């Protein structure tokens, strides 16, 4: 989903029909990558779209939102199938990071104003979406785009949810606003469409109190393995060679 950025209009699934100077056409939705990582995905999308047009390849581009959670039904069958659970300032995603921070007594790190809003989905739905796309392939020569997420949350909303869930488990969860190491809008309009996978049969696992409890309990169970030195961001997009910032716990 990071290909789209945060435009001040609704985000359609891959394409946008526009009328300009009296003529109408359907074009790829304008890309506004929010990082070099997402910019590389834009290049991927353009290359795939070209191969579909030039060589008749069929392709589905899954524009995935932020993933949370740690288990699928299959990985839960054996401890050695456990998925990685990133919480650092580089690879850790917002909700997973907040759960780890809450578990070890570290303040939740809200970057800047905390209004950054994105699409999120349970890791089980990530697998389900890929399965649906494979079972229902595109037509020869078709390049289709699915926005792969189930709900939208701001960073502030996630912090409030984790704080409330932590309180139920007896955790004193605090929140701290920290300087944003990224260059991004911290308050913005965000409304992305995500209907195509639902039409194919996606049954989402929406974020609930029970799931948050499960995530927090998982983080608490393994909190002795957390390296707190990795929690705060140590890379700044604005300052080269930035040193890690620490927060007293």
Secondary structure as UniProt FT lines:
FT   TURN            2..4
FT   STRAND          15..20
FT   TURN            21..22
FT   STRAND          23..28
FT   HELIX           36..55
FT   STRAND          59..64
FT   STRAND          66..68
FT   TURN            73..74
FT   HELIX           75..77
FT   HELIX           79..81
FT   TURN            89..91
FT   HELIX           94..104
FT   STRAND          108..111
FT   TURN            112..113
FT   STRAND          117..122
FT   HELIX           123..135
FT   TURN            140..141
FT   STRAND          143..148
FT   STRAND          151..154
FT   HELIX           155..168
FT   TURN            169..170
FT   STRAND          175..178
FT   HELIX           196..199
FT   TURN            200..201
FT   HELIX           209..221
FT   HELIX           223..225
FT   HELIX           228..230
FT   TURN            240..241
//
